[in-house]
């Protein structure tokens, strides 16, 4: 009987010990990671983009389900998730692994894991050349480091930046988030232009172009160009009374010339250097 009482007392003691330990174990379970505005990052502090501006950025980029959007420094994932909710395949590159996991959980909660993906990585060591839309909220110095990479992307790729521009590359469009937004409320958009500087041969004469980002100067024969610019892979310019528009594909341009006499096709081929 004494042995039975001893065993029973030991069992009760063990049970009580486990009961006392359970709250302690529960208290040690870390809370889910939650980012804080202003927290330090690799190159910048993290500040969330106002949702109203994210929506405007989607509109100015004219995203469609045919696009592939890449967000550089994707933070809490809201830009990628917003794009995914519009049916866009979207991908975020973020250096902070905790933020990556937070964004993945948010995408799961929003039901867009099939469209929204996130990866931990350095934007300067990542390949996003197949994106048709690039979004970012980075400091001017980082934007300038990215600019040569962006300019080498496929013509027609849209670049949208929260608050900070790309130096002397003039934006094609600027929008504000509206009166409800208090901080970091402006976005800029650029369209990557085709590279057309040089000499092009037409059936009659030659087209000489000088290019500064999307802006063009030059002459067609002896006639100076006016209102000349690129819009992605589309070239537009006037020469005298004629208005030219064409599509650049590699070393060829094909399009339409409008004159007082009507419309006619035109084409040009890049001259050998």
DRENKEMAR-549771 format. One record per residue (C-alpha): x, y, z; residue number from 1. Coordinates in Angstrom, 1 decimal. Example, Ala and Ser with C-alpha at 12.3 -4.5 7.8 and 13.67 -1.06 7.14 Angstrom:
DRENKEMAR-549771
{r {12.3,-4.5,7.8},1};
{r {13.7,-1.1,7.1},2};
***
This chain:
DRENKEMAR-549771
{r {0.0,0.0,0.0},1};
{r {2.8,2.4,0.8},2};
{r {4.4,1.7,-2.6},3};
{r {1.0,2.3,-4.3},4};
{r {0.7,5.6,-2.5},5};
{r {4.2,6.6,-3.4},6};
{r {3.6,5.9,-7.2},7};
{r {0.3,7.8,-7.1},8};
{r {1.9,10.8,-5.5},9};
{r {4.7,10.8,-8.1},10};
{r {2.1,10.7,-10.9},11};
{r {0.2,13.6,-9.4},12};
{r {3.4,15.6,-8.9},13};
{r {4.4,15.0,-12.6},14};
{r {1.0,16.1,-13.8},15};
{r {1.1,19.2,-11.8},16};
{r {4.6,19.9,-13.0},17};
{r {3.5,19.6,-16.6},18};
{r {0.6,21.9,-15.9},19};
{r {2.8,24.5,-14.4},20};
{r {5.3,24.2,-17.3},21};
{r {2.7,24.6,-20.1},22};
{r {2.1,28.4,-19.5},23};
{r {5.8,28.9,-19.6},24};
{r {6.2,27.1,-22.8},25};
{r {3.3,29.0,-24.3},26};
{r {4.9,32.3,-23.2},27};
{r {8.1,31.4,-25.0},28};
{r {6.4,31.0,-28.4},29};
{r {7.4,34.0,-30.5},30};
{r {4.7,36.2,-31.9},31};
{r {4.3,36.4,-35.7},32};
{r {6.6,38.9,-37.2},33};
{r {5.0,42.3,-37.9},34};
{r {7.0,45.0,-39.8},35};
{r {7.2,48.4,-38.3},36};
{r {7.3,51.6,-40.4},37};
{r {10.7,53.1,-40.2},38};
{r {12.5,49.9,-39.5},39};
{r {16.1,49.6,-40.9},40};
{r {16.7,47.6,-44.1},41};
{r {19.7,46.8,-46.2},42};
{r {19.9,50.1,-48.0},43};
{r {16.8,52.0,-46.9},44};
{r {14.4,52.2,-44.0},45};
{r {11.1,50.5,-44.7},46};
{r {8.0,52.8,-45.1},47};
{r {4.8,51.3,-46.5},48};
{r {3.4,52.8,-49.7},49};
{r {0.0,54.2,-49.0},50};
{r {-2.6,51.9,-50.5},51};
{r {-4.2,54.8,-52.4},52};
{r {-0.9,55.4,-54.2},53};
{r {-0.4,51.7,-54.9},54};
{r {-3.8,51.8,-56.7},55};
{r {-2.8,54.9,-58.7},56};
{r {0.5,53.2,-59.6},57};
{r {-1.4,50.2,-61.0},58};
{r {-3.6,52.5,-63.0},59};
{r {-0.8,54.6,-64.5},60};
{r {1.1,51.4,-65.4},61};
{r {-2.1,50.2,-67.1},62};
{r {-1.5,46.7,-65.8},63};
{r {-3.5,43.8,-67.3},64};
{r {-3.5,40.1,-66.8},65};
{r {-1.0,39.8,-69.7},66};
{r {1.6,41.6,-67.7},67};
{r {4.4,40.4,-65.4},68};
{r {5.0,42.9,-62.6},69};
{r {8.2,42.8,-60.5},70};
{r {8.4,44.9,-57.3},71};
{r {11.9,45.8,-56.3},72};
{r {12.1,45.9,-52.5},73};
{r {8.7,44.5,-52.0},74};
{r {8.4,45.0,-48.2},75};
{r {5.1,43.8,-46.8},76};
{r {4.0,42.7,-50.3},77};
{r {1.1,45.1,-50.8},78};
{r {2.1,46.2,-54.3},79};
{r {2.5,42.6,-55.5},80};
{r {-0.7,41.5,-53.8},81};
{r {-2.6,44.5,-55.3},82};
{r {-1.4,43.6,-58.8},83};
{r {-2.3,39.9,-58.2},84};
{r {-5.8,40.8,-57.1},85};
{r {-6.2,42.5,-60.5},86};
{r {-5.3,39.2,-62.2},87};
{r {-1.6,40.1,-62.8},88};
{r {1.2,37.7,-62.3},89};
{r {3.4,39.6,-59.8},90};
{r {6.7,38.9,-58.1},91};
{r {8.4,40.7,-55.2},92};
{r {12.2,40.8,-54.5},93};
{r {12.9,41.6,-50.8},94};
{r {16.2,41.4,-48.9},95};
{r {14.7,40.9,-45.4},96};
{r {13.6,37.2,-45.1},97};
{r {11.1,38.1,-42.3},98};
{r {9.4,40.5,-44.6},99};
{r {9.3,37.8,-47.3},100};
{r {7.5,35.4,-45.0},101};
{r {5.2,38.1,-43.8},102};
{r {4.3,39.0,-47.5},103};
{r {3.7,35.3,-48.3},104};
{r {1.3,35.0,-45.4},105};
{r {-0.5,38.1,-46.5},106};
{r {-0.8,36.7,-50.0},107};
{r {-2.3,33.5,-48.6},108};
{r {-4.8,35.4,-46.6},109};
{r {-5.8,37.4,-49.7},110};
{r {-6.1,34.2,-51.7},111};
{r {-3.6,35.2,-54.4},112};
{r {-0.7,32.8,-53.9},113};
{r {-1.3,31.6,-57.4},114};
{r {-0.4,35.0,-58.8},115};
{r {1.8,36.6,-56.1},116};
{r {5.2,35.2,-55.3},117};
{r {8.1,36.5,-53.2},118};
{r {11.8,35.8,-53.0},119};
{r {14.5,36.8,-50.6},120};
{r {17.3,38.5,-52.6},121};
{r {19.3,41.5,-53.6},122};
{r {17.7,43.5,-56.3},123};
{r {21.1,44.3,-57.8},124};
{r {21.9,40.6,-58.1},125};
{r {18.5,39.5,-59.4},126};
{r {17.4,39.0,-63.0},127};
{r {14.0,40.7,-63.6},128};
{r {14.6,41.3,-67.3},129};
{r {11.4,39.5,-68.3},130};
{r {9.2,41.9,-66.4},131};
{r {6.8,44.1,-68.4},132};
{r {6.1,46.4,-65.3},133};
{r {8.7,47.3,-62.6},134};
{r {7.6,49.1,-59.4},135};
{r {9.9,50.4,-56.7},136};
{r {10.1,52.7,-53.7},137};
{r {13.8,53.3,-53.3},138};
{r {16.1,56.2,-52.6},139};
{r {17.4,58.4,-55.5},140};
{r {20.9,56.9,-55.3},141};
{r {19.5,53.4,-55.7},142};
{r {17.3,54.5,-58.6},143};
{r {20.3,55.9,-60.4},144};
{r {22.2,52.6,-59.9},145};
{r {19.2,50.8,-61.4},146};
{r {18.7,53.2,-64.3},147};
{r {21.2,51.6,-66.7},148};
{r {19.6,48.2,-66.0},149};
{r {16.1,49.6,-66.6},150};
{r {17.1,51.3,-69.8},151};
{r {18.4,48.0,-71.2},152};
{r {15.0,46.3,-70.6},153};
{r {12.6,45.5,-73.5},154};
{r {11.2,48.6,-75.1},155};
{r {7.7,49.3,-73.8},156};
{r {8.5,48.1,-70.2},157};
{r {6.8,50.4,-67.8},158};
{r {8.7,51.7,-64.7},159};
{r {6.7,53.2,-61.8},160};
{r {8.4,54.7,-58.8},161};
{r {7.0,56.0,-55.5},162};
{r {8.3,59.5,-54.6},163};
{r {11.7,59.4,-56.2},164};
{r {12.6,60.0,-59.9},165};
{r {15.3,58.8,-62.2},166};
{r {17.4,61.9,-62.4},167};
{r {17.4,63.7,-65.8},168};
{r {15.3,60.9,-67.4},169};
{r {12.0,62.8,-67.7},170};
{r {9.0,61.0,-66.5},171};
{r {6.2,60.3,-69.0},172};
{r {3.6,60.8,-66.3},173};
{r {3.3,61.9,-62.7},174};
{r {0.3,61.3,-60.3},175};
{r {-0.6,62.1,-56.7},176};
{r {-2.4,59.8,-54.4},177};
{r {-5.0,62.4,-53.4},178};
{r {-5.8,64.5,-50.3},179};
{r {-6.2,61.5,-48.0},180};
{r {-2.5,60.7,-48.4},181};
{r {-0.1,62.5,-46.1},182};
{r {3.4,61.2,-46.8},183};
{r {5.1,59.8,-49.9},184};
{r {2.1,60.5,-52.1},185};
{r {3.6,61.0,-55.6},186};
{r {4.5,58.4,-58.3},187};
{r {6.4,58.7,-61.5},188};
{r {6.1,56.6,-64.7},189};
{r {8.5,55.9,-67.5},190};
{r {8.3,53.7,-70.6},191};
{r {11.6,52.1,-71.7},192};
{r {12.3,53.5,-75.2},193};
{r {13.8,51.6,-78.1},194};
{r {17.3,52.6,-78.9},195};
{r {17.3,54.4,-82.3},196};
{r {20.2,56.8,-82.3},197};
{r {22.1,56.7,-85.5},198};
{r {21.5,56.7,-89.3},199};
{r {18.6,54.9,-90.9},200};
{r {18.2,54.4,-94.7},201};
{r {14.8,55.0,-96.3},202};
{r {13.9,54.3,-99.9},203};
{r {14.7,57.9,-100.6},204};
{r {17.2,59.6,-98.4},205};
{r {18.3,59.0,-94.8},206};
{r {17.0,59.6,-91.3},207};
{r {19.6,60.8,-88.8},208};
{r {18.6,60.5,-85.1},209};
{r {20.1,61.7,-81.9},210};
{r {18.5,60.3,-78.7},211};
{r {18.3,61.4,-75.1},212};
{r {16.1,58.9,-73.3},213};
{r {12.7,59.1,-75.1},214};
{r {13.4,62.5,-76.7},215};
{r {14.7,62.6,-80.3},216};
{r {16.4,65.2,-82.5},217};
{r {17.7,64.9,-86.0},218};
{r {16.8,65.4,-89.6},219};
{r {15.2,63.6,-92.5},220};
{r {17.3,64.4,-95.5},221};
{r {17.9,68.2,-95.1},222};
{r {14.7,68.7,-93.1},223};
{r {15.0,69.1,-89.3},224};
{r {12.7,66.9,-87.2},225};
{r {10.2,68.4,-84.8},226};
{r {8.0,66.9,-82.1},227};
{r {10.1,63.8,-82.2},228};
{r {10.1,61.1,-79.5},229};
{r {9.9,57.5,-78.6},230};
{r {7.0,55.8,-76.8},231};
{r {8.4,52.4,-76.0},232};
{r {9.0,50.8,-79.5},233};
{r {6.9,53.5,-81.2},234};
{r {8.6,56.3,-82.9},235};
{r {6.9,59.6,-83.9},236};
{r {8.2,62.7,-85.6},237};
{r {7.4,65.4,-88.0},238};
{r {9.5,66.5,-91.0},239};
{r {8.0,69.5,-92.8},240};
{r {4.4,68.9,-93.5},241};
{r {4.7,65.1,-93.0},242};
{r {4.0,63.3,-89.8},243};
{r {5.7,59.9,-89.4},244};
{r {4.8,57.1,-87.0},245};
{r {6.4,53.7,-86.9},246};
{r {7.2,50.6,-85.0},247};
{r {10.9,49.8,-84.2},248};
{r {11.8,46.1,-84.4},249};
{r {15.5,45.5,-84.1},250};
{r {17.1,47.2,-87.1},251};
{r {13.8,47.9,-88.9},252};
{r {11.2,50.6,-88.7},253};
{r {7.8,50.2,-90.5},254};
{r {4.9,52.6,-90.2},255};
{r {2.7,55.3,-91.8},256};
{r {3.4,58.7,-93.1},257};
{r {0.6,61.3,-93.1},258};
{r {0.9,64.2,-95.5},259};
{r {-1.5,66.7,-97.0},260};
{r {-2.0,64.3,-99.9},261};
{r {-3.0,61.4,-97.5},262};
{r {-1.4,58.4,-95.9},263};
{r {1.3,56.1,-97.2},264};
{r {3.5,53.4,-95.7},265};
{r {7.2,54.0,-94.9},266};
{r {10.0,51.9,-93.7},267};
{r {13.7,52.3,-92.8},268};
{r {16.6,50.1,-92.0},269};
{r {19.5,50.9,-89.7},270};
{r {22.6,51.8,-91.6},271};
{r {25.8,49.9,-90.9},272};
{r {28.1,51.8,-88.5},273};
***
